[in-house]
Amino acid sequence: MLVIVAPGQGSQTPGFLTPWLELPGTREHLIHLGEQADLDLVVHGTTSDEETIKDTAVAQPLIVAAGLVTWRALLGDPADTAGVGALSGHSVGEITAAAAAGVMSEDDAMSLVALRGRAMAEASAVRPTGMSAVLGGAPDEVQAVLARHGLTPANMNGAGQVVAAGTMDQLAALAADPPARARVIPLKVAGAFHTEHMSPAVAALKDRAASVAVSDPGITLVSNKDGETVTTGAEVLARLVNQVSNPVRWDLCMETFSALGVTGILELAPAGTLVGLAKRALRGVESVALKTPDDLDAARRLVETHGSSEPATPSQEG
């Protein structure tokens, strides 16, 4: 069974979309997506510097657009999802996954993520906050140390990785006093996402969500909230709104992939992070990170090898 995943903020790098614009129609597609977000995503995906694309208001639409561009490049017809057993996205990647699953249009997805990025950037500006990855360490001790420093485990990523979020002072204290046998790595994000610091963004998203037309997902969709599959468009949208100030449970998503019987996992651009986690947590599962068009042949072979015309269900095994 094939799972396709969409990455979250922090996965972008300067110029990562440049090779994709060589594919026929991709530049026009990216221009259109950028118009929905009121951003020049061609510039941001090709020539903007690291500091510019770190800006939450730029990064989030850029990442969702990249996922949608590579989804279309992979399938040709984005509605032709035969062979895709399940979809999931990490943090803002859930919007990519929701659009790919047919829950909302690409235009609504880009409009929603543009608002999400702006609202979260505004919330981040209230007080200097950020995030750091904690790699390794005993899980109980990691949780205890985060609690001691007043930090939130905002991303429970599995495979020995937890992302701590809070004020810059709290993160500095963590760096000076980390859990035993753990490394602390500051992330290139502009705020403490998926914590109470993002609460102001929830109200803005809730207002916008009221005007988004939704359909029930045409593919099994696995939610960051609790790793559960979500079957109605209304529930997907509600979770997308509330997710902004609540932790990402990617560890539970990967447990669900395993329960569904995953044998292949494919990550849309800007790819690499989620495949890396899968290699450690889902051993034996074949994976492809779709970083450039050079990876398309391997990605299509993965779809052919692991794809199924049967929809995945949590009770499926093998």
Secondary structure, DSSP 8 states (H G I E B T S, - for coil): -EEEEE--TT---TTTTGGGGGSTTHHHHHHHHHHHHTS-HHHHHHT--HHHHHSHHHHHHHHHHHHHHHHHHHHSSTT--TB--EEEESTTHHHHHHHHTTSS-HHHHHHHHHHHHHHHHHHHHTS-EEEEEEEES-HHHHHHHHHHTT-EEEEEEETTEEEEEEEHHHHHHHHHS--TTEEEEE-S-SS-TTSGGGHHHHHHHHHHHTT------SSEEE-TTTS-EE--HHHHHHHHHHGGGS-B-HHHHHHHHHHHT--EEEE-SS-SHHHHHHHHHSTT-EEEE--SGGGHHHHHHHHHHH-BSS---TT---
